[in-house]
Amino acid sequence: MPTVAKAMVGKVSQDFLHYMPNHLFKKFYSYSTKLLHFNNNFPLRTTSGYANLFPKAVFAKVLLWFCIFKVVCNLIQTVNMKRNNFNTSKVARMSEAFPQAVITDNYIFLSGMPGLDPITGKIISDNFEDQTRQCFLNIKAVLEEGGSDMTKIVKTTIFMVAGNDFGVVNKIYGEFFPENAPARSTPQVMPFPGGILISVECIALL
């Protein structure tokens, strides 16, 4: 846990715990020790004889500090989030410069997937529909190898060279997402190299 973040939590906790009744302190101690790994360095606690009276003014202060504490905890969890690059040989890589996907604690983020043939590593054909279908087949393979699947996709971004192919995209989108289709953005872009007409990236749950 970062030293600065722990110091912030220590300050919040010290002031917060001054007003906390004993029965709440036990729960707070257990939660904080597990989440923040204080171990033997748990913030000092000053108890007051009137703490259990919990007047309204004190309650408001406790509530404010608790909200700050929760925000700091969430930030720490984000900092401590694990990430791993992921690649599978079942799909041809677009480039060695970046991975096919990045896996975090709860999500898998896929790089743009063009319609590359998994065997030859070249575009499946010069036909837009064939390339679009292959894009989603490649996405399906990477997701399944990474521990997810098409039903867990929450967002796709489809980059198209031509802006008049929405009918084809919608048709194939319906094939892969017959119900509960994920959110989608479909920007038109400058031509890709190598005859690529479309590239699709997505974010999915694990």
C-alpha positions in Angstrom: 0.0 0.0 0.0 1.5 3.4 -0.9 2.9 5.3 2.0 1.1 8.5 1.2 -2.3 6.8 0.9 -1.7 4.9 4.2 -0.9 8.2 5.9 -4.1 9.7 4.6 -6.1 6.8 5.9 -4.3 7.0 9.2 -5.2 10.7 9.6 -8.8 10.0 8.6 -9.1 7.0 10.9 -7.5 8.7 13.9 -10.1 11.5 13.8 -12.9 9.2 12.9 -12.3 6.6 15.6 -12.2 9.3 18.3 -16.0 9.4 18.1 -16.8 5.8 17.2 -18.7 3.6 19.7 -16.9 0.4 20.7 -19.3 -2.0 18.9 -18.7 -0.1 15.6 -15.0 0.1 16.2 -14.6 -3.7 16.2 -16.2 -4.0 12.8 -14.2 -1.0 11.5 -10.9 -2.5 12.8 -11.6 -5.9 11.1 -12.5 -4.3 7.8 -9.5 -1.9 7.8 -7.0 -4.5 8.8 -8.0 -6.8 6.0 -8.4 -4.2 3.3 -5.5 -1.8 4.1 -3.0 -4.3 5.6 -2.3 -2.1 8.6 -1.2 -5.2 10.6 0.5 -3.8 13.8 0.5 -0.2 12.5 -3.2 0.5 12.9 -3.9 4.2 13.5 -4.0 5.4 17.1 -7.4 5.6 18.6 -8.5 8.1 21.3 -11.6 7.1 23.1 -14.0 9.6 24.8 -16.3 8.9 27.7 -19.1 10.5 25.8 -18.5 8.7 22.5 -21.5 6.4 22.9 -23.8 9.3 23.2 -23.3 10.1 19.5 -24.9 13.6 19.4 -26.0 14.9 15.9 -23.0 17.1 15.4 -20.6 14.3 16.0 -22.6 11.9 13.8 -22.4 14.4 10.9 -18.6 14.6 11.4 -18.3 10.8 11.6 -20.4 10.5 8.4 -18.2 13.0 6.6 -15.0 11.2 7.5 -16.4 7.8 6.7 -17.2 9.0 3.2 -13.6 10.2 2.8 -12.4 6.9 4.2 -14.4 5.0 1.6 -13.1 7.1 -1.2 -9.5 6.6 -0.1 -10.1 2.8 0.2 -11.5 2.7 -3.3 -8.5 4.6 -4.6 -6.1 2.1 -2.9 -8.0 -0.8 -4.4 -7.6 0.7 -7.8 -3.8 1.3 -7.3 -3.5 -2.3 -6.1 -5.4 -3.7 -9.1 -3.5 -6.4 -10.9 -3.1 -6.3 -14.7 -1.6 -8.9 -17.1 -1.0 -8.8 -20.8 -2.7 -11.8 -22.6 -2.2 -13.4 -26.0 -3.4 -16.6 -27.6 -2.0 -18.5 -30.5 -5.5 -19.2 -31.7 -5.7 -15.7 -33.1 -3.1 -14.0 -35.3 -1.5 -11.0 -33.6 -1.9 -7.7 -35.3 1.5 -6.5 -33.9 4.1 -7.5 -31.4 4.1 -4.0 -30.1 0.9 -4.5 -28.0 -1.0 -7.5 -26.6 -4.2 -8.9 -27.9 -5.8 -8.2 -24.5 -5.1 -6.9 -21.0 -6.7 -8.7 -18.1 -7.5 -6.9 -14.8 -9.2 -8.2 -11.6 -12.7 -8.0 -13.2 -12.4 -7.0 -16.8 -10.7 -8.0 -20.0 -9.8 -5.2 -22.5 -9.3 -6.3 -26.1 -7.1 -4.5 -28.6 -8.5 -3.8 -32.0 -9.2 -7.0 -33.8 -9.1 -7.0 -37.6 -10.4 -9.8 -39.7 -7.2 -11.7 -39.9 -7.1 -15.4 -40.8 -5.9 -17.3 -37.6 -3.8 -19.6 -39.8 -2.2 -17.4 -42.4 -2.2 -14.1 -40.4 -3.5 -12.2 -43.4 -6.9 -10.6 -43.9 -9.5 -13.3 -44.6 -10.6 -11.6 -47.9 -11.1 -8.2 -49.4 -14.8 -8.4 -48.7 -16.2 -6.2 -45.9 -18.7 -8.7 -44.6 -16.1 -11.5 -44.4 -13.7 -9.3 -42.6 -16.4 -8.2 -40.1 -17.4 -11.7 -39.3 -13.8 -12.7 -38.8 -13.3 -9.8 -36.4 -16.0 -11.2 -34.1 -14.7 -14.7 -34.5 -11.3 -13.5 -33.4 -12.8 -11.6 -30.5 -14.7 -14.7 -29.4 -11.6 -16.8 -29.5 -9.5 -14.3 -27.4 -12.3 -13.9 -24.8 -12.8 -17.6 -24.4 -9.1 -18.2 -24.0 -8.9 -15.4 -21.5 -11.7 -16.7 -19.3 -14.6 -14.7 -20.6 -17.1 -15.0 -23.5 -19.3 -13.0 -25.9 -22.2 -12.8 -23.5 -20.0 -10.8 -21.0 -19.1 -8.0 -23.4 -20.3 -4.7 -22.1 -18.9 -2.3 -24.8 -17.6 -2.6 -28.4 -16.0 0.0 -30.6 -16.1 -0.7 -34.3 -13.7 1.2 -36.5 -14.7 1.2 -40.2 -13.0 2.6 -43.2 -16.3 3.1 -45.1 -19.2 4.9 -43.5 -21.9 3.2 -45.6 -21.6 -0.3 -44.3 -23.8 -0.1 -41.2 -26.3 -2.6 -42.6 -23.6 -5.3 -42.8 -22.3 -4.4 -39.3 -25.8 -4.6 -37.8 -26.5 -7.9 -39.5 -23.4 -9.5 -38.1 -23.8 -7.8 -34.7 -27.2 -9.5 -34.5 -25.6 -12.9 -35.3 -23.1 -12.7 -32.4 -25.5 -10.8 -30.1 -29.0 -12.1 -30.7 -30.1 -10.6 -27.4 -28.7 -8.2 -24.8 -26.3 -6.6 -27.3 -23.5 -4.6 -25.7 -23.1 -0.9 -26.0 -21.4 0.2 -29.2 -19.6 3.1 -30.9 -18.9 3.0 -34.7 -16.6 5.7 -35.8 -15.3 6.1 -39.4 -11.5 6.2 -39.7 -8.8 6.7 -42.3 -7.8 3.6 -44.3 -5.9 0.9 -42.4 -2.8 -0.6 -43.9 -2.8 -4.0 -45.5 -6.3 -3.9 -46.9 -8.0 -3.9 -43.5 -11.5 -2.5 -43.8 -12.6 -2.9 -40.2 -11.2 -3.4 -36.7 -13.2 -4.1 -33.5 -12.2 -3.7 -29.9 -14.2 -4.5 -26.8 -14.4 -4.6 -23.0 -15.8 -7.6 -21.3 -16.4 -8.9 -17.8 -14.5 -11.9 -16.5 
